[in-house]
Amino acid sequence: MTHIDPQDGPILVLGATGYVGGRLVPRLLDLGYRVRAGARSVAKLSCRPYSSHPRLELAAVDVLDESSLL
């Protein structure tokens, strides 16, 4: 597996309000990565305890809506 340097750029986590994504985002932040967390509801993301983390960007994304992925 290739090592990802935290300085390479943000890691995109889709489904950030789900079971896996909701646990992955804070772990990546703890490891020093910048994270772009995507979910259908930014309101749900903004309720998370890590939502104001300086290395976190919240994004409204619906994988079934191509325009939201741009």
Secondary structure, DSSP 8 states (H G I E B T S, - for coil): -----GGG--EEEESTTSHHHHHHHHHHHHTT--EEEEES-HHHHHTSTTTT-TTEEEEE--TT-GGGG-
